Amino acid sequence: MASAQATAPPVVTAVRPHRSRTVPAWVWALPPVAVLGLVFLYPLGLVVQESLAPGAYAEVLASASFRDALVTTVWLAAGATVGCLVLGFVLALIVAFVPFPGAKAVSRFIDVFLSFPSFLITLALLFVYGTVGMANGLWTGATGADAVSDGPFHFLTTPWGVLLAEITYFTPFVMRPLLAAFSQLDTAQLEVASSLGARPARIVRRVILPEVLPALAAGGSLVLVMCLNEFGIVLFTGAKGVTTLPMLVYSQAILESDYAAACVVAVVNVALSVGLYTVYRVVSRRAGA
């Protein structure tokens, strides 16, 4: 007797997908955040906490020394920025568009110059224009004066000496983005403008300057931020009566041991720097830097 044997359908066992045991992304962010908090945020928090001493802000902000330091800091930073913009733009134009032997070497030297410490430039200026520097020595030799210190060059110990040192040191920070912007210019525009009879000054004003204006603004913003926080140049020149906000922090904390006042000035300086740095980042982003 033939019997039909029913074949049972195969049993399909559900296979659970393998769960990846990868570490969440936020876990990898914990070590750098912890280091940042320990090295930077915690000391900054201590400064802010110390500045909140009763009456500290009212006393410091109402003092004549703070107002004088704030005005000195702002005008020195603004003056140095304007000087760096003018000098840096002219020098960058010469390096980029005036053919002369060693132009590439000068361009590379600008990159190296950016790594120099600020006090080194100030020391070089002291050797040249200091009270007993080379310039006064040449004056003594030419006029027969009794001592080198009798020469006419004593401006390095004045605000103008600080301004000269800052312009000398920070000008390459303007030249670097300008040279990068010049290298991306369409030379056909310059050739067309020249063929139409435009003079070099007109080409610079109508063709070159509008194209590199974002890079010029970015370099100027960076210089302004750095000048606001410059300490070494002011200290190393020994300029009498030149007290900037960083110098006031040093004076209050180290010389007078008034840490609450020093922290108030430091917080104000940080607030100015962060505000200007924000402007710098916005300008740099629009410039594509």
Phi, psi and chi 1 to 4 in degrees:
 res  aa     phi    psi   chi1   chi2   chi3   chi4
   1 MET       -  119.8  174.4  177.2  169.5      -
   2 ALA   -82.3  127.9      -      -      -      -
   3 SER  -119.6  136.6   60.0      -      -      -
   4 ALA   -85.7  118.3      -      -      -      -
   5 GLN   -92.2  118.4 -174.5  176.6    1.9      -
   6 ALA   -70.8  131.5      -      -      -      -
   7 THR   -90.8  121.7  -56.6      -      -      -
   8 ALA   -71.7  136.9      -      -      -      -
   9 PRO   -63.9  145.1   24.8  -34.1      -      -
  10 PRO   -64.5  142.3   24.1  -32.7      -      -
  11 VAL   -87.0  119.3  178.2      -      -      -
  12 VAL   -94.2  120.2  179.0      -      -      -
  13 THR   -89.9  123.9  -55.0      -      -      -
  14 ALA   -68.1  126.6      -      -      -      -
  15 VAL   -98.8  119.7  179.3      -      -      -
  16 ARG   -74.9  134.8  -64.4 -177.9  179.1  179.5
  17 PRO   -63.1  142.2   23.9  -33.4      -      -
  18 HIS   -72.4  123.5  176.8   69.4      -      -
  19 ARG   -85.5  124.7  -66.8 -176.9  179.0 -179.8
  20 SER   -74.0  133.5  176.6      -      -      -
  21 ARG   -98.4   40.8  -63.6 -176.7  178.3  179.7
  22 THR   -70.3  148.0   57.2      -      -      -
  23 VAL   -76.4  132.8 -179.9      -      -      -
  24 PRO   -57.1  150.0  -22.6   32.2      -      -
  25 ALA   -63.6  -32.2      -      -      -      -
  26 TRP   -68.3  -21.9   61.2  -91.7      -      -
  27 VAL   -67.1  -38.4  175.1      -      -      -
  28 TRP   -68.5  -20.9  -64.5  107.2      -      -
  29 ALA   -79.8  -15.2      -      -      -      -
  30 LEU   -64.9  -46.9  -70.7  178.9      -      -
  31 PRO   -59.5  -49.6  -24.7   35.3      -      -
  32 PRO   -64.5  -34.6   19.5  -30.9      -      -
  33 VAL   -66.1  -38.6  169.1      -      -      -
  34 ALA   -65.6  -43.3      -      -      -      -
  35 VAL   -64.7  -43.4  172.2      -      -      -
  36 LEU   -61.3  -42.4  179.8   64.1      -      -
  37 GLY   -66.3  -38.8      -      -      -      -
  38 LEU   -74.1  -40.8 -179.2   63.8      -      -
  39 VAL   -84.9  -34.4  175.0      -      -      -
  40 PHE  -116.1  -55.0  176.7   73.0      -      -
  41 LEU   -67.7  -38.3  -64.2  179.9      -      -
  42 TYR   -65.4  -49.1  177.2   68.1      -      -
  43 PRO   -61.4  -38.3  -22.4   33.3      -      -
  44 LEU   -63.8  -38.8 -177.6   59.8      -      -
  45 GLY   -63.2  -37.5      -      -      -      -
  46 LEU   -64.5  -39.1  -68.1  178.7      -      -
  47 VAL   -63.7  -45.5  171.5      -      -      -
  48 VAL   -63.6  -41.4  174.4      -      -      -
  49 GLN   -62.6  -42.0 -179.8 -178.7    2.2      -
  50 GLU   -66.3  -33.3 -175.1   68.9   23.4      -
  51 SER   -71.1  -16.3   71.0      -      -      -
  52 LEU   -86.8   16.2  -63.5  176.8      -      -
  53 ALA   -59.5  145.6      -      -      -      -
  54 PRO   -55.0  123.3  -25.1   34.4      -      -
  55 GLY    77.7    2.8      -      -      -      -
  56 ALA   -66.7  -48.3      -      -      -      -
  57 TYR   -64.0  -43.5  -84.2   92.7      -      -
  58 ALA   -62.8  -40.6      -      -      -      -
  59 GLU   -69.2  -44.1 -179.1 -180.0   -6.0      -
  60 VAL   -71.8  -47.2  171.6      -      -      -
  61 LEU   -66.3  -23.1  -62.2 -179.4      -      -
  62 ALA   -89.7   -7.4      -      -      -      -
  63 SER   -79.0  147.9   63.5      -      -      -
  64 ALA   -69.1  -33.0      -      -      -      -
  65 SER   -64.2  -38.8   59.3      -      -      -
  66 PHE   -67.8  -44.5  171.9   78.9      -      -
  67 ARG   -62.6  -42.0  -67.6 -165.0  -60.9  -91.4
  68 ASP   -64.4  -42.1  -67.3  -18.3      -      -
  69 ALA   -65.1  -39.1      -      -      -      -
  70 LEU   -64.2  -46.1  179.8   61.0      -      -
  71 VAL   -63.3  -44.4  171.5      -      -      -
  72 THR   -61.9  -42.7  -58.6      -      -      -
  73 THR   -62.7  -44.5  -58.0      -      -      -
  74 VAL   -67.6  -45.6  170.8      -      -      -
  75 TRP   -72.5  -33.9   86.7 -102.4      -      -
  76 LEU   -66.3  -43.1  -82.5  176.0      -      -
  77 ALA   -65.3  -43.7      -      -      -      -
  78 ALA   -65.7  -44.3      -      -      -      -
  79 GLY   -63.9  -42.8      -      -      -      -
  80 ALA   -65.1  -37.6      -      -      -      -
  81 THR   -64.9  -44.7  -58.8      -      -      -
  82 VAL   -62.6  -44.7  172.2      -      -      -
  83 GLY   -61.3  -42.0      -      -      -      -
  84 CYS   -66.0  -38.0  -69.9      -      -      -
  85 LEU   -64.3  -46.0  -72.3  174.9      -      -
  86 VAL   -67.5  -52.8  174.5      -      -      -
  87 LEU   -65.6  -41.9 -176.9   60.8      -      -
  88 GLY   -65.0  -38.6      -      -      -      -
  89 PHE   -65.9  -43.2 -176.3   70.1      -      -
  90 VAL   -65.5  -47.0  173.1      -      -      -
  91 LEU   -65.0  -39.2  -66.9  178.9      -      -
  92 ALA   -65.5  -37.4      -      -      -      -
  93 LEU   -60.7  -44.1  -81.7  175.6      -      -
  94 ILE   -64.3  -46.0  -65.5  173.7      -      -
  95 VAL   -65.1  -37.6  172.5      -      -      -
  96 ALA   -83.6  -34.3      -      -      -      -
  97 PHE  -120.5  -10.9  -63.0  108.4      -      -
  98 VAL  -102.1  111.9  178.5      -      -      -
  99 PRO   -71.3  123.6   23.9  -30.9      -      -
 100 PHE  -151.7  152.9   63.4   90.9      -      -
 101 PRO   -61.6  133.5  -20.3   31.6      -      -
 102 GLY    88.2   12.8      -      -      -      -
 103 ALA   -62.3  -41.3      -      -      -      -
 104 LYS   -66.7  -36.3  -68.3 -175.7  177.6  179.4
 105 ALA   -65.5  -38.3      -      -      -      -
 106 VAL   -64.6  -40.9  172.2      -      -      -
 107 SER   -63.2  -40.3 -179.6      -      -      -
 108 ARG   -69.2  -35.6  -66.4 -168.1 -176.8   97.7
 109 PHE   -63.8  -31.3  175.2   74.7      -      -
 110 ILE   -61.3  -40.1  -67.3  172.4      -      -
 111 ASP   -63.3  -39.6  -64.9  -28.1      -      -
 112 VAL   -68.8  -37.3  177.3      -      -      -
 113 PHE   -60.9  -31.7 -171.2   91.9      -      -
 114 LEU   -63.2  -21.3  -62.4  178.8      -      -
 115 SER   -89.0   -6.5   64.4      -      -      -
 116 PHE   -70.7  141.8  -71.7  174.3      -      -
 117 PRO   -72.7  151.4   25.0  -32.5      -      -
 118 SER   -65.6  -33.2   58.7      -      -      -
 119 PHE   -68.0  -23.9   73.1   85.1      -      -
 120 LEU   -66.6  -41.8 -178.9   62.1      -      -
 121 ILE   -66.2  -40.7  -54.2  -55.7      -      -
 122 THR   -64.1  -40.0  -50.6      -      -      -
 123 LEU   -62.3  -40.9 -179.6   62.6      -      -
 124 ALA   -62.9  -40.9      -      -      -      -
 125 LEU   -65.6  -34.6  -68.9  175.7      -      -
 126 LEU   -64.9  -37.2  -73.3  173.2      -      -
 127 PHE   -65.7  -30.9  -84.0  120.1      -      -
 128 VAL   -90.4  -50.5  178.2      -      -      -
 129 TYR  -112.5    7.8  -62.6  110.1      -      -
 130 GLY   -67.9  174.2      -      -      -      -
 131 THR   -57.7  -39.5  -56.9      -      -      -
 132 VAL  -112.9   32.5  -68.4      -      -      -
 133 GLY   -84.4 -174.9      -      -      -      -
 134 MET   -64.8  -39.6  -65.3  172.4   54.5      -
 135 ALA   -63.4  -44.7      -      -      -      -
 136 ASN   -68.0  -31.6  -77.4  -30.0      -      -
 137 GLY   -65.1  -42.5      -      -      -      -
 138 LEU   -64.6  -38.1  -67.4  174.4      -      -
 139 TRP   -63.9  -40.9  173.8  -91.6      -      -
 140 THR   -64.2  -42.3  -58.4      -      -      -
 141 GLY   -66.9  -31.8      -      -      -      -
 142 ALA   -80.8  -34.0      -      -      -      -
 143 THR  -103.5  -11.8   60.6      -      -      -
 144 GLY    75.7   25.6      -      -      -      -
 145 ALA   -65.7  157.7      -      -      -      -
 146 ASP   -71.0  -36.9  -65.0  -25.1      -      -
 147 ALA  -138.5  152.9      -      -      -      -
 148 VAL   -63.3  -33.6  176.4      -      -      -
 149 SER   -66.5  -11.4   57.9      -      -      -
 150 ASP   -83.3   -0.5  -65.1  -26.7      -      -
 151 GLY   -66.7  170.8      -      -      -      -
 152 PRO   -85.1   -6.7   30.4  -33.7      -      -
 153 PHE   -97.6  100.2  -60.1   99.6      -      -
 154 HIS  -134.4   18.4  -58.7  -75.7      -      -
 155 PHE   -80.0  -11.8   63.1   89.8      -      -
 156 LEU   -67.1  -22.0  -83.2 -176.0      -      -
 157 THR   -92.2   15.1   56.4      -      -      -
 158 THR  -115.8  170.8   67.9      -      -      -
 159 PRO   -57.0  -30.3  -27.2   34.7      -      -
 160 TRP   -68.0  -31.3  -58.2  109.1      -      -
 161 GLY   -67.5  -41.0      -      -      -      -
 162 VAL   -62.3  -41.5  176.9      -      -      -
 163 LEU   -63.2  -43.7 -168.1   63.5      -      -
 164 LEU   -62.0  -43.6  173.2   64.0      -      -
 165 ALA   -64.6  -40.3      -      -      -      -
 166 GLU   -68.6  -40.7  -70.1 -172.8  -11.8      -
 167 ILE   -63.4  -42.3  -68.7  174.7      -      -
 168 THR   -62.1  -42.2  -57.2      -      -      -
 169 TYR   -77.9  -38.5  178.8   69.2      -      -
 170 PHE   -93.9   -9.0  -70.4  113.7      -      -
 171 THR   -56.8  -42.7  -66.5      -      -      -
 172 PRO   -59.5  -24.4  -26.7   36.0      -      -
 173 PHE   -70.2  -19.7  -70.8   86.1      -      -
 174 VAL   -88.5  -37.9  173.6      -      -      -
 175 MET   -65.5  -36.7  -65.3  179.5   63.4      -
 176 ARG   -60.6  -52.9 -175.9   65.0  -90.3  167.6
 177 PRO   -66.5  -30.2   20.3  -31.1      -      -
 178 LEU   -66.7  -42.9  -80.1  176.8      -      -
 179 LEU   -63.7  -36.8  -70.0  175.3      -      -
 180 ALA   -65.8  -38.5      -      -      -      -
 181 ALA   -70.4  -38.7      -      -      -      -
 182 PHE   -62.1  -36.3  -72.2  156.7      -      -
 183 SER   -67.3  -18.5   64.8      -      -      -
 184 GLN   -98.9    1.3  -61.7  177.3   -0.6      -
 185 LEU   -68.7  145.9  -80.6  177.1      -      -
 186 ASP   -80.7  109.9 -173.8    4.6      -      -
 187 THR   -66.3  -18.8   56.0      -      -      -
 188 ALA   -63.5  -35.3      -      -      -      -
 189 GLN   -63.6  -41.4  -62.4 -178.2   11.9      -
 190 LEU   -65.4  -40.3  -53.8 -179.5      -      -
 191 GLU   -67.2  -39.2  -65.4  173.3   -2.7      -
 192 VAL   -66.1  -44.2  169.1      -      -      -
 193 ALA   -62.9  -39.5      -      -      -      -
 194 SER   -68.3  -38.5  178.7      -      -      -
 195 SER   -67.9  -24.4   64.1      -      -      -
 196 LEU   -84.6    3.2  -66.6  176.0      -      -
 197 GLY    93.4   10.4      -      -      -      -
 198 ALA   -72.5  135.1      -      -      -      -
 199 ARG   -76.2  160.6  -65.3 -177.9  177.6  -85.8
 200 PRO   -55.1  -40.9  -27.7   34.9      -      -
 201 ALA   -62.8  -38.9      -      -      -      -
 202 ARG   -69.9  -37.4 -175.6  177.8  178.5   85.0
 203 ILE   -62.8  -42.8  -65.3  175.9      -      -
 204 VAL   -63.1  -43.4  170.9      -      -      -
 205 ARG   -73.3  -39.5 -174.4  175.0   67.1 -105.9
 206 ARG   -98.6  -22.9  -60.1  -64.4  -63.2  -86.9
 207 VAL  -113.4  -54.3  179.6      -      -      -
 208 ILE   -74.3  -50.4  -63.1  178.3      -      -
 209 LEU   -58.8  -45.9 -176.3   58.0      -      -
 210 PRO   -61.3  -30.8  -24.6   35.6      -      -
 211 GLU   -74.4  -34.4  -67.1  -68.7  -28.1      -
 212 VAL  -103.6    7.4  -58.6      -      -      -
 213 LEU   -59.2  -41.1 -165.6   57.6      -      -
 214 PRO   -60.6  -41.3  -24.8   35.1      -      -
 215 ALA   -66.3  -37.6      -      -      -      -
 216 LEU   -63.9  -41.8 -170.3   65.8      -      -
 217 ALA   -67.1  -38.2      -      -      -      -
 218 ALA   -65.6  -44.1      -      -      -      -
 219 GLY   -64.3  -40.5      -      -      -      -
 220 GLY   -65.3  -39.0      -      -      -      -
 221 SER   -64.2  -41.2  -58.9      -      -      -
 222 LEU   -63.8  -43.7  177.2   61.0      -      -
 223 VAL   -63.2  -40.0  168.8      -      -      -
 224 LEU   -62.0  -43.1 -176.1   60.0      -      -
 225 VAL   -63.8  -43.4  171.7      -      -      -
 226 MET   -68.8  -36.6  -61.8  176.7   71.0      -
 227 CYS   -68.0  -33.8  -72.9      -      -      -
 228 LEU   -62.3  -29.7  -80.4  175.0      -      -
 229 ASN  -105.9    7.9  -61.3  -73.6      -      -
 230 GLU   -71.2  128.9 -179.5   55.3   40.2      -
 231 PHE  -120.7  -42.4  174.6   76.3      -      -
 232 GLY   -63.3  -41.4      -      -      -      -
 233 ILE   -64.6  -45.6  -71.4  177.6      -      -
 234 VAL   -63.9  -41.8 -177.8      -      -      -
 235 LEU   -69.6  -41.2  179.9   65.7      -      -
 236 PHE   -75.4  -28.8 -145.8   76.0      -      -
 237 THR   -72.4  -21.4   54.7      -      -      -
 238 GLY    66.5   30.3      -      -      -      -
 239 ALA   -66.6  123.4      -      -      -      -
 240 LYS   -80.4  136.3  -61.4  177.9 -178.9  178.6
 241 GLY    77.3    4.5      -      -      -      -
 242 VAL  -102.2  100.4  179.6      -      -      -
 243 THR  -119.6  111.7  -57.6      -      -      -
 244 THR   -96.9  175.9   59.1      -      -      -
 245 LEU   -60.4  -45.4  -69.4  179.1      -      -
 246 PRO   -61.5  -38.0  -26.2   35.9      -      -
 247 MET   -65.9  -35.2  -73.3  -67.8  -64.1      -
 248 LEU   -68.0  -37.8 -173.4   59.7      -      -
 249 VAL   -60.9  -45.2  172.6      -      -      -
 250 TYR   -61.6  -44.1  171.6   80.8      -      -
 251 SER   -64.8  -45.8  174.7      -      -      -
 252 GLN   -68.0  -39.9  -64.7  -73.4  -11.1      -
 253 ALA   -82.1  -46.5      -      -      -      -
 254 ILE   -88.8  -44.3  -55.0  -58.7      -      -
 255 LEU   -85.2  -37.5  -57.7 -178.5      -      -
 256 GLU  -108.6   -8.5  -59.3 -179.3   15.3      -
 257 SER    56.5   30.4  -61.3      -      -      -
 258 ASP   -98.4   83.7 -170.0   -9.0      -      -
 259 TYR   -71.6  -31.5  -64.7  104.6      -      -
 260 ALA   -63.9  -46.3      -      -      -      -
 261 ALA   -64.7  -40.8      -      -      -      -
 262 ALA   -61.8  -40.1      -      -      -      -
 263 CYS   -69.1  -34.9  -70.0      -      -      -
 264 VAL   -62.3  -47.5  169.8      -      -      -
 265 VAL   -62.9  -39.9  179.0      -      -      -
 266 ALA   -63.7  -40.6      -      -      -      -
 267 VAL   -64.3  -42.1  168.9      -      -      -
 268 VAL   -62.6  -42.8  172.8      -      -      -
 269 ASN   -64.2  -40.5 -158.5    6.9      -      -
 270 VAL   -64.8  -41.3  168.5      -      -      -
 271 ALA   -62.2  -42.9      -      -      -      -
 272 LEU   -62.4  -43.5  -73.1  174.6      -      -
 273 SER   -65.9  -43.2  -58.9      -      -      -
 274 VAL   -65.4  -40.4  170.6      -      -      -
 275 GLY   -61.5  -45.2      -      -      -      -
 276 LEU   -71.2  -32.5  -73.4  173.7      -      -
 277 TYR   -66.2  -35.7  179.4   75.2      -      -
 278 THR   -62.1  -42.5  -57.0      -      -      -
 279 VAL   -61.8  -42.3  175.0      -      -      -
 280 TYR   -61.1  -42.3  161.8   69.0      -      -
 281 ARG   -66.9  -38.8  -68.7  -57.5  -56.8  168.4
 282 VAL   -63.8  -45.2  171.3      -      -      -
 283 VAL   -65.3  -40.6  173.7      -      -      -
 284 SER   -65.2  -38.3  -62.3      -      -      -
 285 ARG   -65.4  -40.1 -169.3  179.0  -62.3  111.5
 286 ARG   -70.0  -28.7  -68.8 -177.9  178.7  179.4
 287 ALA   -81.5   -9.7      -      -      -      -
 288 GLY    79.2   18.4      -      -      -      -
 289 ALA   -82.5      -      -      -      -      -
